[in-house]
Amino acid sequence: MQIDPKLRKALTGISGILVTPFDNSDQVAPKRLKPIIDRAVNAGVHILVANGNTGEFYGLTTKEAETMVHSVAEQNRRTRATGAHPNPRV
């Protein structure tokens, strides 16, 4: 099987699986992602993976999972736009 070179390049590096933050009412809390993302990026993570893999992902609704994916992408976009992003590949 031949792997598309663009896909291989996009998936090269360190994948960091982010935990999914919740608030005190057990609702997903996208506003709590910033320190999680910042720590992963500052540690050298190249690929940010939303919705965790420690058990929370199966308990999320599709809407909650989509909210977290979009929130991670938006936070990453904002960090890159300010020039504060230490890892240009993310």
KAQUI-V790166 format. One record per backbone hydrogen bond with DSSP energy under -1.0 kcal/mol. NH is the residue of the N-H (numbers start at 1). CO is the residue of the C=O. Records with the same first field share a line. If there is no record, write none. Layout:
NH=CO / CO
This chain:
8=4
9=5
10=6
11=7
12=9
16=47
18=49
23=27
26=23
29=21
32=29
33=30
37=33
38=34
39=35
40=36
41=37
42=38
43=39
44=41
45=40
46=14
47=14
49=16
52=18
59=56
65=61
66=62
67=63
68=64
69=65
70=66
71=67
72=68
73=69
74=70
75=71
76=72
77=73
78=74
79=75
80=76
81=77
82=78
83=80
84=79
90=87
